[in-house]
Amino acid sequence: MYMMSDIMYIRGGLAVAPISSIRNKHIRIDQAKLDKAKHVLAAATETEALDRALTLVVSEATIDATLRRVAGKGRLKKMFP
């Protein structure tokens, strides 16, 4: 699955960023939140958890923008009872 292919894409279930966009960052972050995100996202490392979380945020933003653009232009149909 490709998501914003010039920035990041999914290959073999792992998010892969182009080598030129990978940077070392030193950040202060709540360790409890990071541990929970790592567990929820089934990530092997903290870096993988952060990468997966950022991928989700970026993909959700794209979906939200699309939904806002089409808001009020159609009707939702209930698919399941």
MOPAC internal coordinates of N, CA, C and O (Angstrom, degrees):
PM7 1SCF
backbone

  N    0.0000 0     0.00 0     0.00 0    0    0    0
  C    1.4446 1     0.00 0     0.00 0    1    0    0
  C    1.5221 1   108.17 1     0.00 0    2    1    0
  O    1.2310 1   120.14 1   -49.92 1    3    2    1
  N    1.3071 1   117.34 1   130.08 1    3    2    1
  C    1.4469 1   121.67 1   179.69 1    5    3    2
  C    1.5156 1   109.93 1  -104.81 1    6    5    3
  O    1.2310 1   120.79 1   -45.61 1    7    6    5
  N    1.3062 1   116.09 1   134.39 1    7    6    5
  C    1.4554 1   121.57 1   177.32 1    9    7    6
  C    1.5161 1   107.12 1  -132.21 1   10    9    7
  O    1.2310 1   120.82 1   -64.91 1   11   10    9
  N    1.3072 1   116.04 1   115.09 1   11   10    9
  C    1.4534 1   120.28 1  -179.66 1   13   11   10
  C    1.5241 1   108.83 1    50.22 1   14   13   11
  O    1.2310 1   120.92 1  -114.01 1   15   14   13
  N    1.3206 1   115.85 1    65.99 1   15   14   13
  C    1.4589 1   122.70 1  -168.09 1   17   15   14
  C    1.5220 1   114.61 1   -56.02 1   18   17   15
  O    1.2310 1   119.44 1   156.07 1   19   18   17
  N    1.3160 1   118.67 1   -23.93 1   19   18   17
  C    1.4540 1   118.67 1   178.79 1   21   19   18
  C    1.5207 1   112.15 1   -79.03 1   22   21   19
  O    1.2310 1   120.23 1   168.83 1   23   22   21
  N    1.3503 1   117.16 1   -11.17 1   23   22   21
  C    1.4552 1   120.46 1  -179.60 1   25   23   22
  C    1.5247 1   111.49 1  -112.34 1   26   25   23
  O    1.2310 1   120.26 1   128.36 1   27   26   25
  N    1.3209 1   117.10 1   -51.64 1   27   26   25
  C    1.4575 1   120.08 1  -174.00 1   29   27   26
  C    1.5168 1   109.30 1  -156.59 1   30   29   27
  O    1.2310 1   120.60 1   -32.75 1   31   30   29
  N    1.3215 1   116.47 1   147.25 1   31   30   29
  C    1.4481 1   119.30 1   177.02 1   33   31   30
  C    1.5145 1   109.39 1  -146.20 1   34   33   31
  O    1.2310 1   121.19 1   -16.33 1   35   34   33
  N    1.3281 1   115.33 1   163.67 1   35   34   33
  C    1.4601 1   121.78 1  -178.94 1   37   35   34
  C    1.5239 1   107.99 1  -101.36 1   38   37   35
  O    1.2310 1   120.82 1   -50.04 1   39   38   37
  N    1.3361 1   116.03 1   129.96 1   39   38   37
  C    1.4605 1   120.70 1   177.56 1   41   39   38
  C    1.5240 1   107.27 1  -140.84 1   42   41   39
  O    1.2310 1   120.05 1   -58.81 1   43   42   41
  N    1.2994 1   117.52 1   121.19 1   43   42   41
  C    1.4484 1   121.07 1   178.70 1   45   43   42
  C    1.5245 1   113.12 1    63.49 1   46   45   43
  O    1.2310 1   120.42 1  -150.96 1   47   46   45
  N    1.3447 1   116.81 1    29.04 1   47   46   45
  C    1.4513 1   120.64 1   177.69 1   49   47   46
  C    1.5230 1   114.36 1    83.69 1   50   49   47
  O    1.2310 1   119.69 1   177.15 1   51   50   49
  N    1.3279 1   118.21 1    -2.85 1   51   50   49
  C    1.4598 1   120.76 1   179.38 1   53   51   50
  C    1.5199 1   110.04 1  -116.12 1   54   53   51
  O    1.2310 1   121.19 1   -38.04 1   55   54   53
  N    1.3134 1   115.32 1   141.96 1   55   54   53
  C    1.4601 1   119.32 1   176.63 1   57   55   54
  C    1.5196 1   108.02 1   -76.83 1   58   57   55
  O    1.2310 1   121.05 1   -48.09 1   59   58   57
  N    1.3074 1   115.60 1   131.91 1   59   58   57
  C    1.4539 1   120.66 1  -179.16 1   61   59   58
  C    1.5179 1   108.28 1  -125.23 1   62   61   59
  O    1.2310 1   120.55 1   -54.04 1   63   62   61
  N    1.3160 1   116.56 1   125.96 1   63   62   61
  C    1.4540 1   121.07 1   177.94 1   65   63   62
  C    1.5186 1   108.43 1  -102.59 1   66   65   63
  O    1.2310 1   119.93 1   -32.68 1   67   66   65
  N    1.3200 1   117.74 1   147.32 1   67   66   65
  C    1.4544 1   119.12 1   175.20 1   69   67   66
  C    1.5241 1   109.61 1   -56.34 1   70   69   67
  O    1.2310 1   120.37 1   -36.35 1   71   70   69
  N    1.3208 1   116.89 1   143.65 1   71   70   69
  C    1.4636 1   121.57 1  -175.47 1   73   71   70
  C    1.5256 1   111.56 1   -55.81 1   74   73   71
  O    1.2310 1   119.80 1   142.18 1   75   74   73
  N    1.3095 1   117.99 1   -37.82 1   75   74   73
  C    1.4610 1   120.77 1  -176.81 1   77   75   74
  C    1.5250 1   113.36 1   -66.63 1   78   77   75
  O    1.2310 1   119.83 1   161.79 1   79   78   77
  N    1.3439 1   117.92 1   -18.21 1   79   78   77
  C    1.4621 1   119.18 1  -177.86 1   81   79   78
  C    1.5292 1   113.06 1   -96.63 1   82   81   79
  O    1.2310 1   119.71 1   176.52 1   83   82   81
  N    1.3122 1   118.16 1    -3.48 1   83   82   81
  C    1.4642 1   120.68 1  -179.50 1   85   83   82
  C    1.5174 1   109.23 1   -82.04 1   86   85   83
  O    1.2310 1   121.23 1   -52.59 1   87   86   85
  N    1.3220 1   115.26 1   127.41 1   87   86   85
  C    1.4667 1   121.83 1  -179.55 1   89   87   86
  C    1.5180 1   109.11 1  -133.27 1   90   89   87
  O    1.2310 1   120.23 1   -32.90 1   91   90   89
  N    1.3054 1   117.17 1   147.10 1   91   90   89
  C    1.4597 1   121.34 1   171.28 1   93   91   90
  C    1.5138 1   108.20 1   -78.09 1   94   93   91
  O    1.2310 1   120.57 1   -46.31 1   95   94   93
  N    1.3324 1   116.52 1   133.69 1   95   94   93
  C    1.4580 1   122.17 1   179.79 1   97   95   94
  C    1.5183 1   108.48 1  -129.76 1   98   97   95
  O    1.2310 1   121.02 1   -40.26 1   99   98   97
  N    1.2905 1   115.66 1   139.74 1   99   98   97
  C    1.4594 1   121.23 1   174.53 1  101   99   98
  C    1.5162 1   106.43 1  -113.16 1  102  101   99
  O    1.2310 1   120.95 1   -67.66 1  103  102  101
  N    1.3411 1   115.79 1   112.34 1  103  102  101
  C    1.4557 1   120.44 1  -174.26 1  105  103  102
  C    1.5200 1   110.03 1  -129.75 1  106  105  103
  O    1.2310 1   121.48 1   -22.48 1  107  106  105
  N    1.3080 1   114.77 1   157.52 1  107  106  105
  C    1.4638 1   121.28 1   171.94 1  109  107  106
  C    1.5108 1   106.66 1  -100.30 1  110  109  107
  O    1.2310 1   120.43 1   -52.67 1  111  110  109
  N    1.3227 1   116.79 1   127.33 1  111  110  109
  C    1.4635 1   120.81 1  -174.95 1  113  111  110
  C    1.5235 1   109.04 1  -145.28 1  114  113  111
  O    1.2310 1   121.00 1   -32.14 1  115  114  113
  N    1.3037 1   115.69 1   147.86 1  115  114  113
  C    1.4631 1   122.00 1   178.52 1  117  115  114
  C    1.5359 1   108.48 1   -67.34 1  118  117  115
  O    1.2310 1   120.28 1   -64.85 1  119  118  117
  N    1.3241 1   117.06 1   115.15 1  119  118  117
  C    1.4639 1   121.39 1  -176.10 1  121  119  118
  C    1.5241 1   111.84 1   -63.66 1  122  121  119
  O    1.2310 1   120.03 1   143.40 1  123  122  121
  N    1.3323 1   117.54 1   -36.60 1  123  122  121
  C    1.4705 1   119.94 1   179.32 1  125  123  122
  C    1.5260 1   110.93 1   -63.26 1  126  125  123
  O    1.2310 1   120.32 1   138.53 1  127  126  125
  N    1.3319 1   116.99 1   -41.47 1  127  126  125
  C    1.4733 1   120.46 1   178.22 1  129  127  126
  C    1.5230 1   110.23 1   -65.45 1  130  129  127
  O    1.2310 1   120.61 1   138.74 1  131  130  129
  N    1.3112 1   116.44 1   -41.26 1  131  130  129
  C    1.4633 1   120.60 1   179.95 1  133  131  130
  C    1.5245 1   110.46 1   -64.47 1  134  133  131
  O    1.2310 1   120.22 1   137.35 1  135  134  133
  N    1.3273 1   117.18 1   -42.65 1  135  134  133
  C    1.4633 1   120.80 1   178.05 1  137  135  134
  C    1.5297 1   110.85 1   -61.98 1  138  137  135
  O    1.2310 1   120.49 1   137.39 1  139  138  137
  N    1.3446 1   116.68 1   -42.61 1  139  138  137
  C    1.4605 1   120.61 1   179.78 1  141  139  138
  C    1.5272 1   110.55 1   -65.95 1  142  141  139
  O    1.2310 1   120.05 1   136.58 1  143  142  141
  N    1.3300 1   117.51 1   -43.42 1  143  142  141
  C    1.4661 1   121.20 1   178.30 1  145  143  142
  C    1.5253 1   110.47 1   -61.64 1  146  145  143
  O    1.2310 1   120.60 1   138.82 1  147  146  145
  N    1.3161 1   116.46 1   -41.18 1  147  146  145
  C    1.4648 1   121.25 1   178.75 1  149  147  146
  C    1.5250 1   109.95 1   -60.04 1  150  149  147
  O    1.2310 1   120.36 1   137.31 1  151  150  149
  N    1.3214 1   116.93 1   -42.69 1  151  150  149
  C    1.4649 1   121.37 1   179.41 1  153  151  150
  C    1.5345 1   110.94 1   -68.35 1  154  153  151
  O    1.2310 1   120.42 1   130.38 1  155  154  153
  N    1.3280 1   116.80 1   -49.62 1  155  154  153
  C    1.4722 1   121.45 1  -177.21 1  157  155  154
  C    1.5228 1   111.37 1   -61.35 1  158  157  155
  O    1.2310 1   120.55 1   140.74 1  159  158  157
  N    1.3249 1   116.55 1   -39.26 1  159  158  157
  C    1.4637 1   121.05 1  -177.59 1  161  159  158
  C    1.5231 1   112.87 1   -88.12 1  162  161  159
  O    1.2310 1   120.26 1  -179.27 1  163  162  161
  N    1.3365 1   117.11 1     0.73 1  163  162  161
  C    1.4682 1   122.63 1  -179.02 1  165  163  162
  C    1.5263 1   111.36 1    52.76 1  166  165  163
  O    1.2310 1   121.35 1  -136.26 1  167  166  165
  N    1.3221 1   115.03 1    43.74 1  167  166  165
  C    1.4580 1   121.19 1  -179.13 1  169  167  166
  C    1.5239 1   109.89 1   -90.28 1  170  169  167
  O    1.2310 1   120.75 1   -36.39 1  171  170  169
  N    1.3119 1   116.17 1   143.61 1  171  170  169
  C    1.4555 1   121.15 1  -179.88 1  173  171  170
  C    1.5275 1   112.33 1   -78.66 1  174  173  171
  O    1.2310 1   120.83 1   151.14 1  175  174  173
  N    1.3353 1   116.02 1   -28.86 1  175  174  173
  C    1.4629 1   119.96 1  -177.65 1  177  175  174
  C    1.5195 1   110.08 1  -132.98 1  178  177  175
  O    1.2310 1   120.95 1   -14.24 1  179  178  177
  N    1.3071 1   115.79 1   165.76 1  179  178  177
  C    1.4693 1   120.30 1   176.94 1  181  179  178
  C    1.5250 1   110.44 1   -65.46 1  182  181  179
  O    1.2310 1   120.36 1   141.24 1  183  182  181
  N    1.3166 1   116.92 1   -38.76 1  183  182  181
  C    1.4643 1   120.80 1   178.66 1  185  183  182
  C    1.5252 1   110.41 1   -61.77 1  186  185  183
  O    1.2310 1   120.66 1   136.71 1  187  186  185
  N    1.3258 1   116.35 1   -43.29 1  187  186  185
  C    1.4634 1   120.47 1   178.34 1  189  187  186
  C    1.5261 1   110.81 1   -63.65 1  190  189  187
  O    1.2310 1   120.14 1   140.68 1  191  190  189
  N    1.3320 1   117.34 1   -39.32 1  191  190  189
  C    1.4678 1   121.04 1   178.58 1  193  191  190
  C    1.5237 1   110.26 1   -62.47 1  194  193  191
  O    1.2310 1   120.28 1   134.26 1  195  194  193
  N    1.3241 1   117.08 1   -45.74 1  195  194  193
  C    1.4651 1   120.32 1   178.89 1  197  195  194
  C    1.5207 1   110.97 1   -63.75 1  198  197  195
  O    1.2310 1   120.08 1   138.11 1  199  198  197
  N    1.3220 1   117.45 1   -41.89 1  199  198  197
  C    1.4558 1   120.96 1   179.65 1  201  199  198
  C    1.5203 1   111.41 1   -63.52 1  202  201  199
  O    1.2310 1   120.21 1   135.92 1  203  202  201
  N    1.3282 1   117.20 1   -44.08 1  203  202  201
  C    1.4674 1   120.67 1   178.69 1  205  203  202
  C    1.5262 1   110.91 1   -64.59 1  206  205  203
  O    1.2310 1   120.37 1   139.15 1  207  206  205
  N    1.3249 1   116.91 1   -40.85 1  207  206  205
  C    1.4662 1   120.35 1   179.23 1  209  207  206
  C    1.5258 1   110.77 1   -63.24 1  210  209  207
  O    1.2310 1   120.43 1   136.61 1  211  210  209
  N    1.3190 1   116.78 1   -43.39 1  211  210  209
  C    1.4674 1   120.01 1   178.66 1  213  211  210
  C    1.5259 1   111.14 1   -65.64 1  214  213  211
  O    1.2310 1   120.06 1   142.52 1  215  214  213
  N    1.3172 1   117.50 1   -37.48 1  215  214  213
  C    1.4641 1   120.95 1   176.57 1  217  215  214
  C    1.5220 1   110.78 1   -60.89 1  218  217  215
  O    1.2310 1   120.81 1   137.45 1  219  218  217
  N    1.3382 1   116.06 1   -42.55 1  219  218  217
  C    1.4707 1   119.93 1   177.82 1  221  219  218
  C    1.5209 1   111.71 1   -62.46 1  222  221  219
  O    1.2310 1   120.30 1   136.67 1  223  222  221
  N    1.3181 1   117.04 1   -43.33 1  223  222  221
  C    1.4649 1   121.10 1  -179.61 1  225  223  222
  C    1.5252 1   110.53 1   -62.15 1  226  225  223
  O    1.2310 1   120.20 1   134.57 1  227  226  225
  N    1.3219 1   117.22 1   -45.43 1  227  226  225
  C    1.4670 1   121.41 1  -179.24 1  229  227  226
  C    1.5234 1   110.63 1   -64.55 1  230  229  227
  O    1.2310 1   119.95 1   136.07 1  231  230  229
  N    1.3275 1   117.69 1   -43.93 1  231  230  229
  C    1.4650 1   119.69 1  -179.20 1  233  231  230
  C    1.5281 1   111.24 1   -68.22 1  234  233  231
  O    1.2310 1   120.08 1   141.43 1  235  234  233
  N    1.3140 1   117.45 1   -38.57 1  235  234  233
  C    1.4717 1   120.55 1   177.59 1  237  235  234
  C    1.5310 1   110.87 1   -64.58 1  238  237  235
  O    1.2310 1   120.12 1   142.47 1  239  238  237
  N    1.3139 1   117.38 1   -37.53 1  239  238  237
  C    1.4676 1   120.53 1   178.89 1  241  239  238
  C    1.5215 1   110.31 1   -62.66 1  242  241  239
  O    1.2310 1   120.17 1   140.50 1  243  242  241
  N    1.3118 1   117.28 1   -39.50 1  243  242  241
  C    1.4618 1   121.71 1   178.40 1  245  243  242
  C    1.5243 1   110.27 1   -64.88 1  246  245  243
  O    1.2310 1   120.43 1   135.92 1  247  246  245
  N    1.3236 1   116.78 1   -44.08 1  247  246  245
  C    1.4641 1   121.29 1   178.61 1  249  247  246
  C    1.5252 1   110.49 1   -64.33 1  250  249  247
  O    1.2310 1   120.44 1   134.83 1  251  250  249
  N    1.3358 1   116.77 1   -45.17 1  251  250  249
  C    1.4652 1   120.55 1   179.46 1  253  251  250
  C    1.5285 1   111.83 1   -60.35 1  254  253  251
  O    1.2310 1   120.53 1   138.06 1  255  254  253
  N    1.3208 1   116.59 1   -41.94 1  255  254  253
  C    1.4695 1   120.26 1   179.58 1  257  255  254
  C    1.5268 1   110.20 1   -62.21 1  258  257  255
  O    1.2310 1   120.13 1   138.66 1  259  258  257
  N    1.3183 1   117.35 1   -41.34 1  259  258  257
  C    1.4637 1   121.53 1   178.78 1  261  259  258
  C    1.5242 1   110.79 1   -64.60 1  262  261  259
  O    1.2310 1   120.55 1   135.87 1  263  262  261
  N    1.3295 1   116.55 1   -44.13 1  263  262  261
  C    1.4672 1   120.04 1   179.23 1  265  263  262
  C    1.5257 1   111.44 1   -63.25 1  266  265  263
  O    1.2310 1   119.89 1   140.57 1  267  266  265
  N    1.3192 1   117.82 1   -39.43 1  267  266  265
  C    1.4674 1   120.55 1   177.55 1  269  267  266
  C    1.5243 1   110.93 1   -64.35 1  270  269  267
  O    1.2310 1   120.69 1   141.48 1  271  270  269
  N    1.3279 1   116.29 1   -38.52 1  271  270  269
  C    1.4612 1   120.89 1  -178.15 1  273  271  270
  C    1.5272 1   111.33 1   -65.19 1  274  273  271
  O    1.2310 1   119.73 1   145.70 1  275  274  273
  N    1.3344 1   118.12 1   -34.30 1  275  274  273
  C    1.4630 1   120.90 1  -177.43 1  277  275  274
  C    1.5264 1   112.59 1  -100.27 1  278  277  275
  O    1.2310 1   120.03 1  -175.22 1  279  278  277
  N    1.3116 1   117.54 1     4.78 1  279  278  277
  C    1.4721 1   121.52 1  -177.49 1  281  279  278
  C    1.5264 1   110.47 1   -55.81 1  282  281  279
  O    1.2310 1   121.04 1   -48.93 1  283  282  281
  N    1.3241 1   115.61 1   131.07 1  283  282  281
  C    1.4536 1   121.51 1   176.72 1  285  283  282
  C    1.5164 1   114.57 1    78.59 1  286  285  283
  O    1.2310 1   119.62 1  -177.56 1  287  286  285
  N    1.3373 1   118.34 1     2.44 1  287  286  285
  C    1.4561 1   120.59 1  -177.55 1  289  287  286
  C    1.5265 1   112.84 1  -101.19 1  290  289  287
  O    1.2310 1   120.70 1  -175.68 1  291  290  289
  N    1.3109 1   116.28 1     4.32 1  291  290  289
  C    1.4646 1   119.52 1  -178.83 1  293  291  290
  C    1.5146 1   110.24 1  -160.00 1  294  293  291
  O    1.2310 1   121.19 1     5.43 1  295  294  293
  N    1.3103 1   115.32 1  -174.57 1  295  294  293
  C    1.4560 1   120.80 1   179.51 1  297  295  294
  C    1.5183 1   108.55 1  -126.28 1  298  297  295
  O    1.2310 1   121.46 1   -32.81 1  299  298  297
  N    1.3118 1   114.81 1   147.19 1  299  298  297
  C    1.4539 1   120.29 1   176.29 1  301  299  298
  C    1.5239 1   108.51 1   -88.23 1  302  301  299
  O    1.2310 1   121.07 1   -39.57 1  303  302  301
  N    1.2945 1   115.55 1   140.43 1  303  302  301
  C    1.4624 1   121.45 1   178.82 1  305  303  302
  C    1.5240 1   107.62 1  -112.95 1  306  305  303
  O    1.2310 1   120.55 1   -50.42 1  307  306  305
  N    1.3209 1   116.55 1   129.58 1  307  306  305
  C    1.4529 1   121.56 1   179.79 1  309  307  306
  C    1.5292 1   107.94 1   -71.82 1  310  309  307
  O    1.2310 1   120.20 1   -58.75 1  311  310  309
  N    1.3263 1   117.22 1   121.25 1  311  310  309
  C    1.4560 1   121.88 1  -175.84 1  313  311  310
  C    1.5225 1   112.72 1   -92.46 1  314  313  311
  O    1.2310 1   120.34 1   150.41 1  315  314  313
  N    1.3298 1   116.95 1   -29.59 1  315  314  313
  C    1.4642 1   120.67 1  -178.10 1  317  315  314
  C    1.5208 1   108.79 1  -125.93 1  318  317  315
  O    1.2310 1   120.13 1   -36.50 1  319  318  317
  N    1.3281 1   117.36 1   143.50 1  319  318  317
  C    1.4705 1   119.73 1  -179.46 1  321  319  318
  C    1.5048 1   112.47 1   -68.68 1  322  321  319
  O    1.2310 1   120.10 1   180.00 1  323  322  321

